[in-house]
Amino acid sequence: MNKFLTTISKATLGVIIATAAISCNQNASKPTGSTDSSASKESSSSSSEKIVYINADTLSEKYEYFKDIKVKMEAKVKKAQTDLQSKSQAFQREVADYQQKAATLSASERQATEEKLARKQDELGRLDQNASASIQQDEATEFNNVYNSITEYLKKHASEKGYKLVLTYSKSNPTVLFADAKLEITNEVVEALNKEYKATKK
């Protein structure tokens, strides 16, 4: 059943974890005189340190909530595929049985059987489409929940740390081509997210 959405990948997570946080700590007045230059340098350095990033590939591998959702969605796809395959095989047996008996049936019986088989074929097509649509809707809902859990934590974390911007990096979606490893906060974010997720599961 190739219409089903079967690729639940790292790229999906890479798309959903970009968020920005603006620091509220601003000086009421600007220093004057000889201290202006040094203050400017300090401010520039401080600002650069408040831009951090998360490796989406690592997050997708280690965030337990995302991993659980992936397993859950894969199970739904497999079940839907199995159900449709079972119905398809039953339909094919009916077709084969009709083909064997067609010569012994009257014209009206053949017509009635063929119409019945045509309706069943149409029904299988609708089942396929409905199952695909249902899975896509479920996936959208589940990953929206993952998105919310990540962004809500990052807003809080960025506010506490004074980060101005949180970027995301992924090999499959390399919008950031280079970043100093000292700016990466993936491990601390994953640890905190998993701690929160474990608490919600209890």
N, C-alpha and C positions, 0 to 999 in steps of 0.2 A: 504494500500500500504506500507507494512512493509519494503521495500527496501529503502525507503526515509530516509534521515538523519534527525532525529527528536530530537536528543539530543544535544542541544546547551547549554553546562553546564559551571560551574565555572572552571572545570578542563581545559577547552579550554583556558581560559584566563590565568590560572596558568602557562601553558606551554609557553605562548608567552611574558612574561614580565621580563625576566632575562637579565640584561645588566651590563657591567662593565665600570667604568670611572677611569682613572688614573690621579692623581693630578700632576700638572706640577711644583708645588712649592717645590723645593729641595734646601737645603743649599749648597752654593758653597764650603765651607770648614767645616771640622769637628772640634768642640772645643777640646782643649787639657787640660791636667792637671786634677785638682780636679773637674772641671765642666763636665767632660766626662760622669761620671756615672749618674748624674742628668739629663743631656741632653738626655742620652739614655732612661731613664725612661720616660721622657716627650715625646720623639719621639714615644715610644711604646704605651703610652696612647693615643697620638694624632692619631696614625694609627688605633687603635682599634675603636675609635670614628668615624672614617671615613668609617666604614663598617655599612651599614644600610639595612633595609629590608622593603618590602611592603607586606601586607596581600592581597593575590589575591582574597580571598573570599569577603572581604570588597570592594575591587576595583570593582569586577564584579557586586556587588549589588548597588554601588553608582556612577559608571562612566556612565554618561548619553549616551555617544556615544556607549558604549558596549551594554547598555540596548536597545537602538534604533535598533542596528543591530540585536539583538536577536529577537525583535518583528518583524522586517522586514523579517528575515529568516523564522520564524514560520508562518507568513502570506503566504510566497511563498510555503511552504510545504503544508499548508492547501488548498491553491488554486489548486495546482497540484493534491493533493489527491481527491479533489472534482471533478475536470475535469475528472480524470481517472475513478472515481467511476461512474460518469454519463455515460461515454462511455461503461463501463463494464455492467452496468444495461441495456443499450440499446442493447448490444450484447446478453445478456442473454434472453431478450425478443424475439429477432430474433430466437435464438436457440429453445425456448419454442414454438414459432409459427411454426417453421419447424417441430418439433416433432409432433405437433398436425395434421399437414397437410401431413406428410410423406407418409401415407398409400394411399392417393389419388393422389400422384404424380407418374409420370412415372419414370423409372429407370434413364433416361438421366436427368430429372429435379432434381431428388434426388442428383445425382452426381454433377450437376452444383451448387446446393444450398450448398452442403457439402463443395465443394471446396471454394465457396465464404465465408462461415463461417470460414473455416480454415485460409484463408487469413486475415480475420478480427481479428481472435485470435492472429495471428502472429503480426499483426499491433499493437494490444493492448500491447503485450509484448515489442515491440520496443519503444512504447510511454512511458512505465514504465521505461525502461532502460535509455532512453534519458532524461526524466524528472529528474531521480535520478542523472545522470551525470551533468546535468545543475545546479541543486541545490548544489551539492558538489563543482562545480567550482565557483559558486556565493559565497558560504560560504568561500571558500579559499581566494577569492579576498577581501571580506568584512573584514575578520579577519586579513588579511595581512595589511589592512589599519589601523585597530585598533592597531596592533603591531607597525606599523610605528609611529603612533601618540604618543604612550606611550614611546617607546624607544627614539624618537627624543626629547621629553620633558625631559626624565630622563638624557640624555646626557648633556643637557643644565643645568638642575638643579644640577646634580652631579658636574659639572665644577664650578658652582657658589658657591656651598657649600664645595667643596673640598673633596667630597666622593670618596673613592678609589674603592668601590664595592657596588653595589645595588643588594640585594638578593630578592627572592620572597618566600612567605610561603603560603601554602594552605593545609587544612585538607585532601582534596582529593588527594593531591600530596605532601606529607610531606617530601620533600628533606631537609628541615631545621627542626630539631626535637625540638630545643629550641632557643629562642632569647630573649634577654632583651628587655622589652617593651620600654625602653628609646631609643632604636635604631630604632624603627618603625617610618616611615615617611608617612604612608598610607594616613592619613587625609589631610596633606598639599598637597600631590601629587594629590589626588582626587579633591580637591578644585581647584587647578590650571588647571588640565585637563578639568574639567567641565567649567571653565571660558573660556578656549581656544575654547572648542567645541561650547559653546554658541555663541561666537564671529563669528565662521565660519558659523553657521546656519543663522546668520543675513545677 
